Amino acid sequence: MKKLLYVFALAGLFGFASCDSPAEDRAEEMEDQAEDTADEMEDAAEDADTSAVI
């Protein structure tokens, strides 16, 4: 009987752990935005004319 309860408790914990939270979704969105911004900054740095006119 104890093993059966242990199995059900473990299955419940796995189900609970697989749920997404709104905070996790927001963190992923912020990470994506940061990556996009970093890519844009890299592109702008590559396109910038850094030659000096003397």
Backbone as numpy.savetxt, mean C-alpha at the origin, in Angstrom:
# Nx Ny Nz CAx CAy CAz Cx Cy Cz
-13.65 -32.51 21.71 -14.47 -31.32 21.71 -13.60 -30.06 21.71
-12.51 -30.08 22.48 -11.64 -28.91 22.53 -10.99 -28.67 21.17
-10.63 -29.74 20.47 -10.00 -29.58 19.16 -10.98 -28.95 18.17
-12.22 -29.34 18.26 -13.23 -28.78 17.37 -13.42 -27.29 17.63
-13.47 -26.89 18.88 -13.60 -25.47 19.21 -12.35 -24.70 18.76
-11.19 -25.31 18.91 -9.94 -24.67 18.48 -9.96 -24.44 16.97
-10.43 -25.43 16.21 -10.49 -25.30 14.75 -11.45 -24.19 14.35
-12.61 -24.12 14.99 -13.56 -23.06 14.67 -13.03 -21.68 15.05
-12.36 -21.58 16.18 -11.78 -20.30 16.59 -10.70 -19.87 15.62
-9.88 -20.80 15.20 -8.82 -20.49 14.25 -9.39 -20.06 12.91
-10.42 -20.74 12.44 -11.06 -20.36 11.18 -11.68 -18.97 11.29
-12.26 -18.64 12.42 -12.83 -17.32 12.62 -11.76 -16.23 12.61
-10.62 -16.53 13.21 -9.54 -15.54 13.22 -8.99 -15.31 11.82
-8.88 -16.37 11.03 -8.43 -16.20 9.65 -9.43 -15.37 8.85
-10.68 -15.58 9.06 -11.71 -14.79 8.38 -11.66 -13.33 8.80
-11.44 -13.09 10.08 -11.35 -11.72 10.58 -10.11 -11.02 10.03
-9.01 -11.74 9.94 -7.75 -11.15 9.48 -7.80 -10.80 8.00
-8.65 -11.45 7.24 -8.69 -11.19 5.81 -9.55 -9.98 5.44
-10.23 -9.39 6.40 -11.07 -8.22 6.13 -10.22 -6.99 5.88
-10.65 -6.16 4.93 -9.98 -4.89 4.65 -10.60 -3.80 5.51
-9.77 -2.94 6.00 -10.27 -1.81 6.78 -10.17 -0.54 5.94
-11.01 0.45 6.21 -10.93 1.71 5.47 -9.57 2.39 5.63
-8.96 2.27 6.79 -7.65 2.89 7.00 -6.59 2.25 6.10
-6.70 0.95 5.93 -5.75 0.25 5.05 -5.94 0.70 3.61
-7.17 0.87 3.19 -7.44 1.34 1.83 -6.88 2.74 1.61
-7.06 3.62 2.61 -6.53 4.98 2.49 -5.01 4.98 2.44
-4.38 4.10 3.21 -2.92 4.03 3.21 -2.41 3.57 1.85
-3.10 2.61 1.24 -2.71 2.14 -0.09 -2.87 3.24 -1.13
-3.94 4.02 -1.03 -4.15 5.13 -1.96 -3.06 6.18 -1.80
-2.70 6.49 -0.57 -1.65 7.48 -0.34 -0.31 6.98 -0.87
-0.05 5.69 -0.73 1.19 5.11 -1.25 1.22 5.21 -2.77
0.11 4.93 -3.41 0.03 5.04 -4.87 0.26 6.48 -5.32
-0.34 7.44 -4.61 -0.15 8.85 -4.96 1.30 9.26 -4.78
1.94 8.78 -3.73 3.35 9.12 -3.49 4.23 8.56 -4.60
3.95 7.34 -5.04 4.71 6.74 -6.13 4.52 7.53 -7.42
3.29 7.94 -7.69 3.02 8.73 -8.90 3.76 10.06 -8.85
3.75 10.71 -7.69 4.45 11.98 -7.55 5.94 11.80 -7.73
6.50 10.73 -7.17 7.93 10.47 -7.33 8.28 10.22 -8.79
7.43 9.48 -9.50 7.67 9.24 -10.92 7.62 10.55 -11.71
6.66 11.41 -11.40 6.56 12.70 -12.09 7.78 13.56 -11.82
8.28 13.53 -10.59 9.46 14.32 -10.25 10.70 13.79 -10.97
10.81 12.48 -11.09 11.93 11.90 -11.83 11.87 12.29 -13.30
10.68 12.22 -13.88 10.51 12.61 -15.29 10.86 14.08 -15.49
10.42 14.93 -14.57 10.71 16.35 -14.69 12.20 16.62 -14.55
12.88 15.88 -13.70 14.32 16.06 -13.53 15.07 15.61 -14.77
14.60 14.56 -15.41 15.23 14.08 -16.65 15.02 15.06 -17.79
13.85 15.69 -17.82 13.53 16.62 -18.90 14.12 18.01 -18.69
14.52 18.32 -17.47 15.03 19.65 -17.17 16.35 19.87 -17.89
16.49 21.07 -18.42 17.74 21.44 -19.10 18.70 21.97 -18.05
19.74 21.21 -17.76 20.69 21.60 -16.72 21.99 22.13 -17.28
22.01 22.35 -18.60 23.25 22.87 -19.19 23.38 24.35 -18.86
24.58 24.77 -18.55 24.84 26.15 -18.19 25.35 26.91 -19.41
24.86 28.10 -19.57 25.30 28.95 -20.66 26.38 29.88 -20.12
27.57 29.75 -20.72 28.69 30.57 -20.23 29.12 31.52 -21.32
